[in-house]
Amino acid sequence: MKVKTSITLSEDIVTTVDRLAKEGESRSEAIERLLRERIADRARQARDLRDLELINKNVDQLNEEARDVLKYQVEL
């Protein structure tokens, strides 16, 4: 469901939105798409940060496991 809303944007933002709009895409569609992309980027960044914190928290154990696995490699 779509909800009609009114926002006030700076002229330079409107110009940028118009430039980034895909062919045949209305300004409203472009703004919605750009917002969705940014929201997805922020969620991905937050997830990546949590993953990095988890890796860093367990770095010693992970490195030890990697060293152990490397012992079983056979030279070709």
Beta strands, then each sheet from edge to edge (+ up, - down):
end
